[in-house]
Structures are given as structure tokens and as C-alpha cells.
């Protein structure tokens, strides 16, 4: 699944390693700088569980006044990576994940998801399921911020954020 980023989706989906986000090829569209907040995500074995509060995580790790995109790791185990992604202004460029499925839940804000050329306006409460291989992007619709919980399966490898050309209008 990815605000990439974006969101989202993944957002960019840098996981706990912000340096890997900077390794995007020069041929890729310029993405906004990404900040990945500490601490490292909680880790659990296959039979352990995680319960956290994304709104509390946003309050403790807010998007800085000059930041356009922030990825905060919430949880990770061998099977999943869960990130909180905050986006203000701009967009998460088109990309895909060859080896990961992504589920993106819009917590607050609004924007436009484009998945495989299909454009969908999204708002708080909407859920996007992005299968591996699907080219996707996200554009923030304005307002203070869009916040997304992005869940990757299996555990995310930042090398699997592959830039793709934007779809033709």
C-alpha cells in the first residue's frame, strides 16, 4: 500500500529513516522536504498489539510552521508499518510501491487522491486502499493541514517508493 508519502500518501513513506527519503533519483519530480520525527516506532512481535492515539501524536509532534510534510512513525513490526503523515500545501508526487499495499485513513483536512488516473476528493473519515503497483499521488486542498494514518503491509522498505510520471490530464 503509500500521502507517499501521501500520502500519501505516503505520503513519501520514509519510515524511520529520513535519510532514505533524500535518495530519490534526480529524474523524479522535486518533492517537498520531509521531516521524520523521533522517537523510533514501537516494535512488536507478531502476537503483540499496539494501541495509540494519532491525535495525541500530532499534538506532541506538530507540523512546523515552515514544514510542508512530516512523517511520524507510530508502529512497526515484521508485517506492518504505521505512519502519521501531516501535509500542508503542495502535493505528494506520483509514485508507486512494487512490494507494499497501503491503506490511508484521512484523519483531518482534505485533498485530492489520484490513483491509477482516477481522481477522488477526500476528507476526514475517508479511507483509500492502494494496492501494490498502483501509481498514486496526493494534493493538499488548502486549510491548515491534512493528517493521514498510512498503513503499509508488509513492513515498509523506503526503497520501495518508486517515482512515476504524473498521469496525463
Secondary structure, 3 states (H helix, E strand, C coil): CCCECCCCCEECCCCCCHHHHCCCCCCCCCCCCEEEECCCCEEECCCCCCCCCHHHHHHHCCCCCCCCEEEEEEEEECCCEEEEEEECCCEEEEEECCCCEEEEEEEECEEEEEECCEEEEEECCCEEEECCCCCEEEEECCCCCEEEEEEEECCCCHHHCEECCCCCC
